[in-house]
Amino acid sequence: MEDAKLDLMKEMRSHEVAIAELNSLRPSRSVYQRNGNIYFRTTVQKAKASEQKQVDSAKAKLERLNAP
């Protein structure tokens, strides 16, 4: 149980770091985003939205683990 919480917290942190890195890029720049084992070219805005969605998902899972 504690391992699952720690893994989710690490996952959240890595996505938050990715969002911070994406925020430092110019909006007109293209970036590559991993989807499965393949990288796809996308915009900074779409990549940030995807990372934020993954952060929200990890937070929801963590809240479910913390619920009694």
PQR file with spaces between the fields and no chain letter, atoms N, CA, C, O and H, PARSE charges and radii, in Angstrom:
ATOM       1  N    MET     1       0.824   -1.197    0.000 -0.4000 1.5000
ATOM       2  CA   MET     1       0.000    0.000    0.000 -0.0000 2.0000
ATOM       3  C    MET     1       0.866    1.258    0.000  0.5500 1.7000
ATOM       4  O    MET     1       0.641    2.179   -0.785 -0.5500 1.4000
ATOM       5  N    GLU     2       1.859    1.285    0.889 -0.4000 1.5000
ATOM       6  CA   GLU     2       2.744    2.447    0.949 -0.0000 2.0000
ATOM       7  C    GLU     2       3.589    2.554   -0.315  0.5500 1.7000
ATOM       8  O    GLU     2       3.898    3.657   -0.766 -0.5500 1.4000
ATOM       9  H    GLU     2       2.042    0.537    1.527  0.4000 1.0000
ATOM      10  N    ASP     3       3.966    1.403   -0.892 -0.4000 1.5000
ATOM      11  CA   ASP     3       4.735    1.417   -2.136 -0.0000 2.0000
ATOM      12  C    ASP     3       3.912    2.020   -3.265  0.5500 1.7000
ATOM      13  O    ASP     3       4.439    2.766   -4.091 -0.5500 1.4000
ATOM      14  H    ASP     3       3.715    0.507   -0.525  0.4000 1.0000
ATOM      15  N    ALA     4       2.632    1.701   -3.304 -0.4000 1.5000
ATOM      16  CA   ALA     4       1.752    2.241   -4.338 -0.0000 2.0000
ATOM      17  C    ALA     4       1.629    3.758   -4.191  0.5500 1.7000
ATOM      18  O    ALA     4       1.644    4.486   -5.184 -0.5500 1.4000
ATOM      19  H    ALA     4       2.204    1.094   -2.633  0.4000 1.0000
ATOM      20  N    LYS     5       1.508    4.229   -2.954 -0.4000 1.5000
ATOM      21  CA   LYS     5       1.425    5.671   -2.713 -0.0000 2.0000
ATOM      22  C    LYS     5       2.706    6.361   -3.133  0.5500 1.7000
ATOM      23  O    LYS     5       2.667    7.422   -3.756 -0.5500 1.4000
ATOM      24  H    LYS     5       1.496    3.639   -2.147  0.4000 1.0000
ATOM      25  N    LEU     6       3.841    5.767   -2.797 -0.4000 1.5000
ATOM      26  CA   LEU     6       5.127    6.350   -3.153 -0.0000 2.0000
ATOM      27  C    LEU     6       5.297    6.390   -4.670  0.5500 1.7000
ATOM      28  O    LEU     6       5.781    7.384   -5.211 -0.5500 1.4000
ATOM      29  H    LEU     6       3.872    4.905   -2.291  0.4000 1.0000
ATOM      30  N    ASP     7       4.907    5.328   -5.353 -0.4000 1.5000
ATOM      31  CA   ASP     7       4.990    5.288   -6.813 -0.0000 2.0000
ATOM      32  C    ASP     7       4.115    6.367   -7.447  0.5500 1.7000
ATOM      33  O    ASP     7       4.526    7.022   -8.405 -0.5500 1.4000
ATOM      34  H    ASP     7       4.514    4.521   -4.913  0.4000 1.0000
ATOM      35  N    LEU     8       2.911    6.548   -6.913 -0.4000 1.5000
ATOM      36  CA   LEU     8       2.019    7.583   -7.447 -0.0000 2.0000
ATOM      37  C    LEU     8       2.579    8.980   -7.203  0.5500 1.7000
ATOM      38  O    LEU     8       2.466    9.856   -8.060 -0.5500 1.4000
ATOM      39  H    LEU     8       2.577    6.016   -6.135  0.4000 1.0000
ATOM      40  N    MET     9       3.178    9.185   -6.046 -0.4000 1.5000
ATOM      41  CA   MET     9       3.765   10.493   -5.759 -0.0000 2.0000
ATOM      42  C    MET     9       4.947   10.775   -6.691  0.5500 1.7000
ATOM      43  O    MET     9       5.122   11.906   -7.144 -0.5500 1.4000
ATOM      44  H    MET     9       3.270    8.473   -5.350  0.4000 1.0000
ATOM      45  N    LYS    10       5.752    9.757   -6.976 -0.4000 1.5000
ATOM      46  CA   LYS    10       6.875    9.918   -7.910 -0.0000 2.0000
ATOM      47  C    LYS    10       6.362   10.212   -9.315  0.5500 1.7000
ATOM      48  O    LYS    10       6.912   11.051  -10.029 -0.5500 1.4000
ATOM      49  H    LYS    10       5.610    8.838   -6.608  0.4000 1.0000
ATOM      50  N    GLU    11       5.298    9.508   -9.700 -0.4000 1.5000
ATOM      51  CA   GLU    11       4.707    9.720  -11.020 -0.0000 2.0000
ATOM      52  C    GLU    11       4.177   11.154  -11.138  0.5500 1.7000
ATOM      53  O    GLU    11       4.400   11.825  -12.146 -0.5500 1.4000
ATOM      54  H    GLU    11       4.851    8.827   -9.120  0.4000 1.0000
ATOM      55  N    MET    12       3.477   11.614  -10.103 -0.4000 1.5000
ATOM      56  CA   MET    12       2.963   12.982  -10.101 -0.0000 2.0000
ATOM      57  C    MET    12       4.096   13.984  -10.221  0.5500 1.7000
ATOM      58  O    MET    12       4.012   14.939  -10.994 -0.5500 1.4000
ATOM      59  H    MET    12       3.296   11.069   -9.284  0.4000 1.0000
ATOM      60  N    ARG    13       5.151   13.767   -9.458 -0.4000 1.5000
ATOM      61  CA   ARG    13       6.285   14.693   -9.466 -0.0000 2.0000
ATOM      62  C    ARG    13       6.939   14.748  -10.850  0.5500 1.7000
ATOM      63  O    ARG    13       7.306   15.826  -11.319 -0.5500 1.4000
ATOM      64  H    ARG    13       5.219   12.992   -8.830  0.4000 1.0000
ATOM      65  N    SER    14       7.084   13.602  -11.499 -0.4000 1.5000
ATOM      66  CA   SER    14       7.718   13.600  -12.823 -0.0000 2.0000
ATOM      67  C    SER    14       6.855   14.346  -13.842  0.5500 1.7000
ATOM      68  O    SER    14       7.387   15.041  -14.709 -0.5500 1.4000
ATOM      69  H    SER    14       6.786   12.726  -11.118  0.4000 1.0000
ATOM      70  N    HIS    15       5.533   14.210  -13.747 -0.4000 1.5000
ATOM      71  CA   HIS    15       4.654   14.941  -14.663 -0.0000 2.0000
ATOM      72  C    HIS    15       4.666   16.437  -14.348  0.5500 1.7000
ATOM      73  O    HIS    15       4.596   17.264  -15.258 -0.5500 1.4000
ATOM      74  H    HIS    15       5.101   13.646  -13.043  0.4000 1.0000
ATOM      75  N    GLU    16       4.754   16.785  -13.073 -0.4000 1.5000
ATOM      76  CA   GLU    16       4.838   18.204  -12.704 -0.0000 2.0000
ATOM      77  C    GLU    16       6.132   18.820  -13.218  0.5500 1.7000
ATOM      78  O    GLU    16       6.132   19.969  -13.659 -0.5500 1.4000
ATOM      79  H    GLU    16       4.811   16.113  -12.334  0.4000 1.0000
ATOM      80  N    VAL    17       7.226   18.082  -13.170 -0.4000 1.5000
ATOM      81  CA   VAL    17       8.502   18.564  -13.706 -0.0000 2.0000
ATOM      82  C    VAL    17       8.392   18.750  -15.214  0.5500 1.7000
ATOM      83  O    VAL    17       8.893   19.731  -15.764 -0.5500 1.4000
ATOM      84  H    VAL    17       7.226   17.149  -12.811  0.4000 1.0000
ATOM      85  N    ALA    18       7.731   17.799  -15.882 -0.4000 1.5000
ATOM      86  CA   ALA    18       7.546   17.910  -17.333 -0.0000 2.0000
ATOM      87  C    ALA    18       6.744   19.163  -17.677  0.5500 1.7000
ATOM      88  O    ALA    18       7.055   19.848  -18.652 -0.5500 1.4000
ATOM      89  H    ALA    18       7.325   17.002  -15.436  0.4000 1.0000
ATOM      90  N    ILE    19       5.723   19.464  -16.892 -0.4000 1.5000
ATOM      91  CA   ILE    19       4.920   20.673  -17.119 -0.0000 2.0000
ATOM      92  C    ILE    19       5.787   21.918  -16.935  0.5500 1.7000
ATOM      93  O    ILE    19       5.705   22.854  -17.731 -0.5500 1.4000
ATOM      94  H    ILE    19       5.471   18.908  -16.101  0.4000 1.0000
ATOM      95  N    ALA    20       6.611   21.933  -15.895 -0.4000 1.5000
ATOM      96  CA   ALA    20       7.491   23.079  -15.657 -0.0000 2.0000
ATOM      97  C    ALA    20       8.473   23.258  -16.815  0.5500 1.7000
ATOM      98  O    ALA    20       8.742   24.383  -17.237 -0.5500 1.4000
ATOM      99  H    ALA    20       6.678   21.174  -15.248  0.4000 1.0000
ATOM     100  N    GLU    21       8.999   22.166  -17.317 -0.4000 1.5000
ATOM     101  CA   GLU    21       9.915   22.238  -18.468 -0.0000 2.0000
ATOM     102  C    GLU    21       9.183   22.755  -19.701  0.5500 1.7000
ATOM     103  O    GLU    21       9.722   23.578  -20.441 -0.5500 1.4000
ATOM     104  H    GLU    21       8.781   21.253  -16.974  0.4000 1.0000
ATOM     105  N    LEU    22       7.972   22.285  -19.925 -0.4000 1.5000
ATOM     106  CA   LEU    22       7.200   22.747  -21.080 -0.0000 2.0000
ATOM     107  C    LEU    22       6.850   24.227  -20.964  0.5500 1.7000
ATOM     108  O    LEU    22       6.771   24.927  -21.974 -0.5500 1.4000
ATOM     109  H    LEU    22       7.534   21.616  -19.324  0.4000 1.0000
ATOM     110  N    ASN    23       6.637   24.710  -19.732 -0.4000 1.5000
ATOM     111  CA   ASN    23       6.338   26.127  -19.528 -0.0000 2.0000
ATOM     112  C    ASN    23       7.512   27.020  -19.911  0.5500 1.7000
ATOM     113  O    ASN    23       7.319   28.195  -20.224 -0.5500 1.4000
ATOM     114  H    ASN    23       6.701   24.142  -18.911  0.4000 1.0000
ATOM     115  N    SER    24       8.724   26.476  -19.889 -0.4000 1.5000
ATOM     116  CA   SER    24       9.897   27.292  -20.213 -0.0000 2.0000
ATOM     117  C    SER    24      10.140   27.391  -21.719  0.5500 1.7000
ATOM     118  O    SER    24      11.020   28.135  -22.152 -0.5500 1.4000
ATOM     119  H    SER    24       8.881   25.521  -19.635  0.4000 1.0000
ATOM     120  N    LEU    25       9.374   26.655  -22.516 -0.4000 1.5000
ATOM     121  CA   LEU    25       9.544   26.687  -23.968 -0.0000 2.0000
ATOM     122  C    LEU    25       8.641   27.727  -24.607  0.5500 1.7000
ATOM     123  O    LEU    25       7.602   28.097  -24.061 -0.5500 1.4000
ATOM     124  H    LEU    25       8.659   26.050  -22.164  0.4000 1.0000
ATOM     125  N    ARG    26       9.061   28.189  -25.776 -0.4000 1.5000
ATOM     126  CA   ARG    26       8.207   29.108  -26.540 -0.0000 2.0000
ATOM     127  C    ARG    26       6.960   28.351  -27.003  0.5500 1.7000
ATOM     128  O    ARG    26       7.054   27.182  -27.378 -0.5500 1.4000
ATOM     129  H    ARG    26       9.905   27.889  -26.220  0.4000 1.0000
ATOM     130  N    PRO    27       5.804   28.997  -26.982 -0.5600 1.5000
ATOM     131  CA   PRO    27       4.560   28.318  -27.391  0.2800 2.0000
ATOM     132  C    PRO    27       4.571   27.847  -28.846  0.5500 1.7000
ATOM     133  O    PRO    27       3.860   26.904  -29.193 -0.5500 1.4000
ATOM     134  N    SER    28       5.365   28.490  -29.696 -0.4000 1.5000
ATOM     135  CA   SER    28       5.378   28.114  -31.114 -0.0000 2.0000
ATOM     136  C    SER    28       6.284   26.924  -31.404  0.5500 1.7000
ATOM     137  O    SER    28       6.320   26.431  -32.531 -0.5500 1.4000
ATOM     138  H    SER    28       5.943   29.256  -29.414  0.4000 1.0000
ATOM     139  N    ARG    29       7.007   26.467  -30.407 -0.4000 1.5000
ATOM     140  CA   ARG    29       7.951   25.373  -30.609 -0.0000 2.0000
ATOM     141  C    ARG    29       7.240   24.019  -30.654  0.5500 1.7000
ATOM     142  O    ARG    29       6.252   23.798  -29.953 -0.5500 1.4000
ATOM     143  H    ARG    29       6.978   26.868  -29.491  0.4000 1.0000
ATOM     144  N    SER    30       7.748   23.138  -31.473 -0.4000 1.5000
ATOM     145  CA   SER    30       7.224   21.764  -31.525 -0.0000 2.0000
ATOM     146  C    SER    30       7.983   20.909  -30.522  0.5500 1.7000
ATOM     147  O    SER    30       9.174   21.112  -30.285 -0.5500 1.4000
ATOM     148  H    SER    30       8.551   23.318  -32.043  0.4000 1.0000
ATOM     149  N    VAL    31       7.282   19.960  -29.943 -0.4000 1.5000
ATOM     150  CA   VAL    31       7.895   19.032  -28.990 -0.0000 2.0000
ATOM     151  C    VAL    31       7.486   17.620  -29.369  0.5500 1.7000
ATOM     152  O    VAL    31       6.559   17.413  -30.152 -0.5500 1.4000
ATOM     153  H    VAL    31       6.315   19.795  -30.135  0.4000 1.0000
ATOM     154  N    TYR    32       8.189   16.661  -28.805 -0.4000 1.5000
ATOM     155  CA   TYR    32       7.840   15.260  -29.019 -0.0000 2.0000
ATOM     156  C    TYR    32       7.264   14.699  -27.737  0.5500 1.7000
ATOM     157  O    TYR    32       7.793   14.921  -26.648 -0.5500 1.4000
ATOM     158  H    TYR    32       8.942   16.830  -28.169  0.4000 1.0000
ATOM     159  N    GLN    33       6.174   13.967  -27.884 -0.4000 1.5000
ATOM     160  CA   GLN    33       5.502   13.378  -26.734 -0.0000 2.0000
ATOM     161  C    GLN    33       5.417   11.872  -26.939  0.5500 1.7000
ATOM     162  O    GLN    33       5.059   11.393  -28.015 -0.5500 1.4000
ATOM     163  H    GLN    33       5.744   13.787  -28.769  0.4000 1.0000
ATOM     164  N    ARG    34       5.753   11.138  -25.886 -0.4000 1.5000
ATOM     165  CA   ARG    34       5.735    9.682  -25.972 -0.0000 2.0000
ATOM     166  C    ARG    34       4.327    9.153  -25.787  0.5500 1.7000
ATOM     167  O    ARG    34       3.618    9.536  -24.856 -0.5500 1.4000
ATOM     168  H    ARG    34       6.044   11.527  -25.011  0.4000 1.0000
ATOM     169  N    ASN    35       3.934    8.269  -26.684 -0.4000 1.5000
ATOM     170  CA   ASN    35       2.648    7.598  -26.605 -0.0000 2.0000
ATOM     171  C    ASN    35       2.923    6.117  -26.835  0.5500 1.7000
ATOM     172  O    ASN    35       3.095    5.678  -27.972 -0.5500 1.4000
ATOM     173  H    ASN    35       4.510    7.957  -27.440  0.4000 1.0000
ATOM     174  N    GLY    36       2.964    5.349  -25.745 -0.4000 1.5000
ATOM     175  CA   GLY    36       3.371    3.947  -25.846 -0.0000 2.0000
ATOM     176  C    GLY    36       4.879    3.894  -26.036  0.5500 1.7000
ATOM     177  O    GLY    36       5.630    4.438  -25.226 -0.5500 1.4000
ATOM     178  H    GLY    36       2.824    5.705  -24.821  0.4000 1.0000
ATOM     179  N    ASN    37       5.316    3.252  -27.089 -0.4000 1.5000
ATOM     180  CA   ASN    37       6.742    3.174  -27.388 -0.0000 2.0000
ATOM     181  C    ASN    37       7.145    4.077  -28.537  0.5500 1.7000
ATOM     182  O    ASN    37       8.268    3.983  -29.033 -0.5500 1.4000
ATOM     183  H    ASN    37       4.706    2.810  -27.746  0.4000 1.0000
ATOM     184  N    ILE    38       6.248    4.950  -28.967 -0.4000 1.5000
ATOM     185  CA   ILE    38       6.498    5.813  -30.120 -0.0000 2.0000
ATOM     186  C    ILE    38       6.384    7.272  -29.693  0.5500 1.7000
ATOM     187  O    ILE    38       5.545    7.627  -28.865 -0.5500 1.4000
ATOM     188  H    ILE    38       5.336    5.027  -28.564  0.4000 1.0000
ATOM     189  N    TYR    39       7.244    8.114  -30.272 -0.4000 1.5000
ATOM     190  CA   TYR    39       7.200    9.550  -30.008 -0.0000 2.0000
ATOM     191  C    TYR    39       6.486   10.247  -31.158  0.5500 1.7000
ATOM     192  O    TYR    39       6.746    9.968  -32.329 -0.5500 1.4000
ATOM     193  H    TYR    39       7.926    7.825  -30.945  0.4000 1.0000
ATOM     194  N    PHE    40       5.576   11.163  -30.805 -0.4000 1.5000
ATOM     195  CA   PHE    40       4.824   11.916  -31.787 -0.0000 2.0000
ATOM     196  C    PHE    40       5.116   13.401  -31.614  0.5500 1.7000
ATOM     197  O    PHE    40       5.271   13.891  -30.496 -0.5500 1.4000
ATOM     198  H    PHE    40       5.364   11.390  -29.854  0.4000 1.0000
ATOM     199  N    ARG    41       5.189   14.099  -32.723 -0.4000 1.5000
ATOM     200  CA   ARG    41       5.409   15.538  -32.697 -0.0000 2.0000
ATOM     201  C    ARG    41       4.095   16.231  -32.367  0.5500 1.7000
ATOM     202  O    ARG    41       3.051   15.898  -32.928 -0.5500 1.4000
ATOM     203  H    ARG    41       5.063   13.701  -33.632  0.4000 1.0000
ATOM     204  N    THR    42       4.150   17.200  -31.452 -0.4000 1.5000
ATOM     205  CA   THR    42       2.941   17.906  -31.034 -0.0000 2.0000
ATOM     206  C    THR    42       3.315   19.326  -30.619  0.5500 1.7000
ATOM     207  O    THR    42       4.478   19.720  -30.706 -0.5500 1.4000
ATOM     208  H    THR    42       4.998   17.471  -30.997  0.4000 1.0000
ATOM     209  N    THR    43       2.329   20.083  -30.171 -0.4000 1.5000
ATOM     210  CA   THR    43       2.580   21.451  -29.714 -0.0000 2.0000
ATOM     211  C    THR    43       2.830   21.451  -28.208  0.5500 1.7000
ATOM     212  O    THR    43       2.510   20.488  -27.512 -0.5500 1.4000
ATOM     213  H    THR    43       1.384   19.763  -30.100  0.4000 1.0000
ATOM     214  N    VAL    44       3.398   22.531  -27.729 -0.4000 1.5000
ATOM     215  CA   VAL    44       3.659   22.677  -26.295 -0.0000 2.0000
ATOM     216  C    VAL    44       2.339   22.650  -25.522  0.5500 1.7000
ATOM     217  O    VAL    44       2.257   22.033  -24.460 -0.5500 1.4000
ATOM     218  H    VAL    44       3.658   23.313  -28.295  0.4000 1.0000
ATOM     219  N    GLN    45       1.310   23.311  -26.047 -0.4000 1.5000
ATOM     220  CA   GLN    45       0.028   23.378  -25.348 -0.0000 2.0000
ATOM     221  C    GLN    45      -0.602   21.996  -25.205  0.5500 1.7000
ATOM     222  O    GLN    45      -1.112   21.658  -24.138 -0.5500 1.4000
ATOM     223  H    GLN    45       1.377   23.812  -26.910  0.4000 1.0000
ATOM     224  N    LYS    46      -0.571   21.206  -26.257 -0.4000 1.5000
ATOM     225  CA   LYS    46      -1.161   19.863  -26.200 -0.0000 2.0000
ATOM     226  C    LYS    46      -0.374   18.965  -25.257  0.5500 1.7000
ATOM     227  O    LYS    46      -0.953   18.154  -24.534 -0.5500 1.4000
ATOM     228  H    LYS    46      -0.156   21.481  -27.125  0.4000 1.0000
ATOM     229  N    ALA    47       0.942   19.112  -25.267 -0.4000 1.5000
ATOM     230  CA   ALA    47       1.777   18.299  -24.375 -0.0000 2.0000
ATOM     231  C    ALA    47       1.506   18.668  -22.917  0.5500 1.7000
ATOM     232  O    ALA    47       1.423   17.787  -22.062 -0.5500 1.4000
ATOM     233  H    ALA    47       1.412   19.770  -25.854  0.4000 1.0000
ATOM     234  N    LYS    48       1.367   19.984  -22.625 -0.4000 1.5000
ATOM     235  CA   LYS    48       1.063   20.415  -21.257 -0.0000 2.0000
ATOM     236  C    LYS    48      -0.296   19.901  -20.811  0.5500 1.7000
ATOM     237  O    LYS    48      -0.447   19.461  -19.672 -0.5500 1.4000
ATOM     238  H    LYS    48       1.435   20.700  -23.320  0.4000 1.0000
ATOM     239  N    ALA    49      -1.279   19.951  -21.689 -0.4000 1.5000
ATOM     240  CA   ALA    49      -2.617   19.464  -21.358 -0.0000 2.0000
ATOM     241  C    ALA    49      -2.579   17.968  -21.046  0.5500 1.7000
ATOM     242  O    ALA    49      -3.233   17.507  -20.111 -0.5500 1.4000
ATOM     243  H    ALA    49      -1.156   20.308  -22.615  0.4000 1.0000
ATOM     244  N    SER    50      -1.823   17.227  -21.821 -0.4000 1.5000
ATOM     245  CA   SER    50      -1.716   15.782  -21.591 -0.0000 2.0000
ATOM     246  C    SER    50      -1.016   15.490  -20.262  0.5500 1.7000
ATOM     247  O    SER    50      -1.453   14.618  -19.511 -0.5500 1.4000
ATOM     248  H    SER    50      -1.292   17.601  -22.581  0.4000 1.0000
ATOM     249  N    GLU    51       0.052   16.206  -19.973 -0.4000 1.5000
ATOM     250  CA   GLU    51       0.765   16.016  -18.705 -0.0000 2.0000
ATOM     251  C    GLU    51      -0.125   16.379  -17.520  0.5500 1.7000
ATOM     252  O    GLU    51      -0.114   15.687  -16.501 -0.5500 1.4000
ATOM     253  H    GLU    51       0.407   16.914  -20.583  0.4000 1.0000
ATOM     254  N    GLN    52      -0.900   17.467  -17.646 -0.4000 1.5000
ATOM     255  CA   GLN    52      -1.795   17.874  -16.566 -0.0000 2.0000
ATOM     256  C    GLN    52      -2.874   16.826  -16.335  0.5500 1.7000
ATOM     257  O    GLN    52      -3.262   16.567  -15.195 -0.5500 1.4000
ATOM     258  H    GLN    52      -0.909   18.029  -18.473  0.4000 1.0000
ATOM     259  N    LYS    53      -3.358   16.224  -17.415 -0.4000 1.5000
ATOM     260  CA   LYS    53      -4.359   15.164  -17.300 -0.0000 2.0000
ATOM     261  C    LYS    53      -3.789   13.973  -16.536  0.5500 1.7000
ATOM     262  O    LYS    53      -4.488   13.355  -15.732 -0.5500 1.4000
ATOM     263  H    LYS    53      -3.044   16.435  -18.341  0.4000 1.0000
ATOM     264  N    GLN    54      -2.523   13.651  -16.786 -0.4000 1.5000
ATOM     265  CA   GLN    54      -1.888   12.538  -16.094 -0.0000 2.0000
ATOM     266  C    GLN    54      -1.652   12.867  -14.616  0.5500 1.7000
ATOM     267  O    GLN    54      -1.756   11.987  -13.762 -0.5500 1.4000
ATOM     268  H    GLN    54      -1.956   14.152  -17.438  0.4000 1.0000
ATOM     269  N    VAL    55      -1.334   14.131  -14.312 -0.4000 1.5000
ATOM     270  CA   VAL    55      -1.183   14.558  -12.914 -0.0000 2.0000
ATOM     271  C    VAL    55      -2.521   14.414  -12.193  0.5500 1.7000
ATOM     272  O    VAL    55      -2.581   13.890  -11.080 -0.5500 1.4000
ATOM     273  H    VAL    55      -1.249   14.846  -15.005  0.4000 1.0000
ATOM     274  N    ASP    56      -3.585   14.879  -12.828 -0.4000 1.5000
ATOM     275  CA   ASP    56      -4.915   14.792  -12.220 -0.0000 2.0000
ATOM     276  C    ASP    56      -5.325   13.340  -11.981  0.5500 1.7000
ATOM     277  O    ASP    56      -5.922   13.017  -10.954 -0.5500 1.4000
ATOM     278  H    ASP    56      -3.536   15.305  -13.732  0.4000 1.0000
ATOM     279  N    SER    57      -5.003   12.476  -12.929 -0.4000 1.5000
ATOM     280  CA   SER    57      -5.324   11.059  -12.787 -0.0000 2.0000
ATOM     281  C    SER    57      -4.557   10.447  -11.614  0.5500 1.7000
ATOM     282  O    SER    57      -5.125    9.689  -10.827 -0.5500 1.4000
ATOM     283  H    SER    57      -4.519   12.739  -13.764  0.4000 1.0000
ATOM     284  N    ALA    58      -3.289   10.768  -11.499 -0.4000 1.5000
ATOM     285  CA   ALA    58      -2.481   10.234  -10.394 -0.0000 2.0000
ATOM     286  C    ALA    58      -2.986   10.754   -9.053  0.5500 1.7000
ATOM     287  O    ALA    58      -3.004   10.014   -8.070 -0.5500 1.4000
ATOM     288  H    ALA    58      -2.828   11.383  -12.139  0.4000 1.0000
ATOM     289  N    LYS    59      -3.397   12.023   -9.002 -0.4000 1.5000
ATOM     290  CA   LYS    59      -3.945   12.589   -7.760 -0.0000 2.0000
ATOM     291  C    LYS    59      -5.219   11.867   -7.353  0.5500 1.7000
ATOM     292  O    LYS    59      -5.428   11.582   -6.174 -0.5500 1.4000
ATOM     293  H    LYS    59      -3.382   12.625   -9.801  0.4000 1.0000
ATOM     294  N    ALA    60      -6.074   11.571   -8.332 -0.4000 1.5000
ATOM     295  CA   ALA    60      -7.326   10.870   -8.040 -0.0000 2.0000
ATOM     296  C    ALA    60      -7.040    9.469   -7.499  0.5500 1.7000
ATOM     297  O    ALA    60      -7.691    9.024   -6.554 -0.5500 1.4000
ATOM     298  H    ALA    60      -5.905   11.803   -9.290  0.4000 1.0000
ATOM     299  N    LYS    61      -6.077    8.783   -8.089 -0.4000 1.5000
ATOM     300  CA   LYS    61      -5.715    7.447   -7.611 -0.0000 2.0000
ATOM     301  C    LYS    61      -5.161    7.517   -6.183  0.5500 1.7000
ATOM     302  O    LYS    61      -5.464    6.668   -5.345 -0.5500 1.4000
ATOM     303  H    LYS    61      -5.549    9.145   -8.857  0.4000 1.0000
ATOM     304  N    LEU    62      -4.349    8.538   -5.925 -0.4000 1.5000
ATOM     305  CA   LEU    62      -3.767    8.705   -4.587 -0.0000 2.0000
ATOM     306  C    LEU    62      -4.850    8.984   -3.564  0.5500 1.7000
ATOM     307  O    LEU    62      -4.799    8.453   -2.454 -0.5500 1.4000
ATOM     308  H    LEU    62      -4.102    9.228   -6.606  0.4000 1.0000
ATOM     309  N    GLU    63      -5.827    9.805   -3.912 -0.4000 1.5000
ATOM     310  CA   GLU    63      -6.936   10.088   -3.001 -0.0000 2.0000
ATOM     311  C    GLU    63      -7.745    8.828   -2.711  0.5500 1.7000
ATOM     312  O    GLU    63      -8.194    8.624   -1.583 -0.5500 1.4000
ATOM     313  H    GLU    63      -5.868   10.236   -4.814  0.4000 1.0000
ATOM     314  N    ARG    64      -7.934    7.982   -3.725 -0.4000 1.5000
ATOM     315  CA   ARG    64      -8.662    6.727   -3.498 -0.0000 2.0000
ATOM     316  C    ARG    64      -7.897    5.812   -2.566  0.5500 1.7000
ATOM     317  O    ARG    64      -8.506    5.106   -1.762 -0.5500 1.4000
ATOM     318  H    ARG    64      -7.569    8.147   -4.641  0.4000 1.0000
ATOM     319  N    LEU    65      -6.568    5.807   -2.656 -0.4000 1.5000
ATOM     320  CA   LEU    65      -5.764    4.975   -1.752 -0.0000 2.0000
ATOM     321  C    LEU    65      -5.801    5.511   -0.325  0.5500 1.7000
ATOM     322  O    LEU    65      -5.747    4.738    0.632 -0.5500 1.4000
ATOM     323  H    LEU    65      -6.074    6.380   -3.310  0.4000 1.0000
ATOM     324  N    ASN    66      -5.892    6.842   -0.179 -0.4000 1.5000
ATOM     325  CA   ASN    66      -5.922    7.454    1.143 -0.0000 2.0000
ATOM     326  C    ASN    66      -7.283    7.386    1.808  0.5500 1.7000
ATOM     327  O    ASN    66      -7.394    7.540    3.025 -0.5500 1.4000
ATOM     328  H    ASN    66      -5.936    7.470   -0.956  0.4000 1.0000
ATOM     329  N    ALA    67      -8.321    7.157    1.011 -0.4000 1.5000
ATOM     330  CA   ALA    67      -9.679    7.109    1.571 -0.0000 2.0000
ATOM     331  C    ALA    67      -9.835    5.864    2.441  0.5500 1.7000
ATOM     332  O    ALA    67      -9.322    4.795    2.107 -0.5500 1.4000
ATOM     333  H    ALA    67      -8.231    7.032    0.023  0.4000 1.0000
ATOM     334  N    PRO    68     -10.556    6.013    3.572 -0.5600 1.5000
ATOM     335  CA   PRO    68     -10.732    4.856    4.472  0.2800 2.0000
ATOM     336  C    PRO    68     -11.647    3.797    3.923  0.5500 1.7000
ATOM     337  O    PRO    68     -11.877    2.779    4.577 -0.5500 1.4000
